[in-house]
Amino acid sequence: MMNLLYHTGIYLAQGSDSNMLIEALLSANLCIDNIDLISQKPAVYSDHSLKLFLEEEYLHGGAAFESEYGRPLHHLSSGEQKKALLNHLSFQKAHCIILDELYDHIDVAGQAAIKEKICQRALTKTVIQLLHRRKDALPFIEKWMVYHQDQLIAFENKEAWFDWIESQKNKSGYKFLPHPIKEYATIEGPLVLMNGVSVFYEGKPIVQNVQWTIHHGEFWQLVGPNGSGKSTLLSLINGDNPKGYGQELYLFGCKKGSGETVWDIKKNIGYFNSSITLHFSRLDSIEKMIVSGFNDSIGLYVVPTDQQLRLAREWLHFIGLYDLRNKPIQFLPVAQQRMVLIARAMVKHPPLLILDEPTAGLDDTGAALIIQMIQQISAESHSAILYVSHSKEEGLNPEYILELHPGASGSIASIHQH
């Protein structure tokens, strides 16, 4: 008799914690019909399980498990770590695999390879996929659920499940974008000009002959697979990479190495990265985080002016968080934390706003809020935007895309107009 496999997709409503859901499933506090997770002892693929393997390496040395890369996990990129973990778990004897954030930080080619591998495993193992984005649902999923307010809600079919998710996509109702206290001095020429820029590390080519110009007010997306050189290009633009010296690299009107400091470069950039919150005190309020953007500081060390406080509160009204302004940022759901960090980066209306994977790990509702905010910044400010991501987002409309294509001589860049 054929062994029935009940492949299940569970969408996590905004603010739901996947680790809490996994713990509830493994302890049978929450149950899925026809799936016995107590006797099956599933393998768990998640950021938390990856963290446990990394901690094991740091405590005991060596590699937590053998991988195709032949190196310990902590020597691999985040994308490589996740691929290695999936390969390790897929060959365990478990009859069931729980997958959380399957594609997070994985490039398009890597996602396709992972999808193929999981589809093969699904022929013999039950798969439970925790979903933050409905577009990531694996093709063989046959049962559809939502994790909402610590409970599992089952749906008769995919269409009913899809309709529930759509109903949660409430628009934020953003008003007009707050204006800066003062405008930046006019920068003559382009904000960024790379004329044949190449970068090598220890003789290994990373990028070669990059031709790229970013003008005032333009909206760019930077794409490319893991390891293609996206972070290298960002580090050249924000002044952190010494490989820019001696090259035809112009930043905000000055040739790199012509006497400017790193801070002369950074003052023209508003920078978003989700890891910024890790550097702030857990007691720093949401309002203080936005105010710190005026001085590009981690924490608030200068008494803000009345004008700065007024503008920070305008941004709090804009993102709908004024009433929570005295709460720590950790109090907020992840999407709203990202909104605060983008407001912090934009509070001075810098010439260039860099957004490094702002929707990574968000659910559909959270991603929609962030994309709406970015599109409004693009429409109502003079800031150029550089958006970095592996994937195209619904509703995101960059004017130009710079795509990196890896090769033996380093990645080459192509430019597409959207």
MOBEL-V334121 format. One record per backbone hydrogen bond with DSSP energy under -1.0 kcal/mol. CO is the residue of the C=O (numbers start at 1). NH is the residue of the N-H. If there is no record, write none. Layout:
co:CO nh:NH
co:CO nh:NH
//
This chain:
co:5 nh:7
co:7 nh:142
co:7 nh:143
co:8 nh:129
co:9 nh:145
co:10 nh:131
co:11 nh:147
co:13 nh:16
co:17 nh:21
co:18 nh:22
co:19 nh:23
co:20 nh:24
co:21 nh:25
co:22 nh:26
co:23 nh:27
co:24 nh:29
co:24 nh:30
co:32 nh:35
co:36 nh:40
co:43 nh:98
co:45 nh:100
co:46 nh:50
co:47 nh:51
co:48 nh:52
co:49 nh:53
co:50 nh:54
co:51 nh:55
co:52 nh:56
co:53 nh:57
co:54 nh:58
co:55 nh:59
co:56 nh:60
co:57 nh:61
co:67 nh:70
co:72 nh:75
co:73 nh:76
co:77 nh:81
co:78 nh:82
co:79 nh:83
co:80 nh:84
co:81 nh:85
co:82 nh:86
co:83 nh:87
co:84 nh:88
co:85 nh:89
co:86 nh:90
co:89 nh:92
co:95 nh:126
co:96 nh:43
co:97 nh:128
co:98 nh:45
co:99 nh:130
co:103 nh:106
co:107 nh:111
co:108 nh:112
co:109 nh:113
co:110 nh:114
co:111 nh:115
co:112 nh:116
co:113 nh:117
co:114 nh:118
co:115 nh:119
co:116 nh:120
co:117 nh:121
co:118 nh:122
co:120 nh:123
co:121 nh:124
co:121 nh:125
co:126 nh:97
co:127 nh:8
co:128 nh:99
co:129 nh:10
co:131 nh:12
co:132 nh:364
co:133 nh:136
co:134 nh:137
co:138 nh:141
co:143 nh:9
co:144 nh:155
co:145 nh:11
co:146 nh:153
co:147 nh:13
co:148 nh:151
co:151 nh:148
co:153 nh:146
co:157 nh:161
co:158 nh:162
co:159 nh:163
co:160 nh:164
co:161 nh:165
co:162 nh:166
co:163 nh:167
co:165 nh:168
co:166 nh:169
co:168 nh:170
co:191 nh:252
co:192 nh:214
co:193 nh:250
co:194 nh:212
co:197 nh:210
co:199 nh:206
co:199 nh:207
co:201 nh:204
co:204 nh:201
co:206 nh:411
co:207 nh:199
co:210 nh:197
co:212 nh:194
co:214 nh:191
co:214 nh:192
co:215 nh:218
co:218 nh:385
co:219 nh:399
co:219 nh:400
co:220 nh:387
co:221 nh:402
co:222 nh:389
co:223 nh:404
co:225 nh:228
co:229 nh:233
co:230 nh:234
co:231 nh:235
co:232 nh:236
co:233 nh:237
co:234 nh:238
co:235 nh:240
co:235 nh:241
co:241 nh:244
co:242 nh:245
co:244 nh:247
co:247 nh:249
co:248 nh:195
co:249 nh:256
co:250 nh:193
co:251 nh:254
co:254 nh:251
co:255 nh:258
co:261 nh:265
co:262 nh:266
co:263 nh:267
co:265 nh:268
co:266 nh:269
co:268 nh:352
co:270 nh:354
co:272 nh:356
co:273 nh:276
co:275 nh:278
co:276 nh:279
co:277 nh:280
co:281 nh:284
co:284 nh:329
co:285 nh:289
co:286 nh:290
co:287 nh:291
co:288 nh:292
co:290 nh:293
co:291 nh:294
co:292 nh:297
co:305 nh:309
co:306 nh:310
co:307 nh:311
co:308 nh:312
co:309 nh:313
co:310 nh:314
co:311 nh:315
co:312 nh:316
co:313 nh:317
co:314 nh:318
co:315 nh:319
co:316 nh:321
co:317 nh:320
co:321 nh:324
co:322 nh:325
co:324 nh:327
co:325 nh:287
co:327 nh:286
co:328 nh:331
co:329 nh:332
co:333 nh:337
co:334 nh:338
co:335 nh:339
co:336 nh:340
co:337 nh:341
co:338 nh:342
co:339 nh:343
co:340 nh:344
co:341 nh:345
co:342 nh:346
co:343 nh:347
co:346 nh:349
co:351 nh:384
co:352 nh:270
co:353 nh:386
co:354 nh:272
co:355 nh:388
co:357 nh:360
co:359 nh:362
co:363 nh:367
co:364 nh:368
co:365 nh:369
co:366 nh:370
co:367 nh:371
co:368 nh:372
co:369 nh:373
co:370 nh:374
co:371 nh:375
co:372 nh:376
co:373 nh:377
co:374 nh:378
co:375 nh:379
co:376 nh:380
co:377 nh:381
co:384 nh:353
co:385 nh:220
co:386 nh:355
co:387 nh:222
co:388 nh:357
co:393 nh:396
co:399 nh:418
co:400 nh:221
co:401 nh:416
co:402 nh:223
co:403 nh:414
co:405 nh:412
co:407 nh:410
co:411 nh:208
co:412 nh:405
co:414 nh:403
co:416 nh:401
//
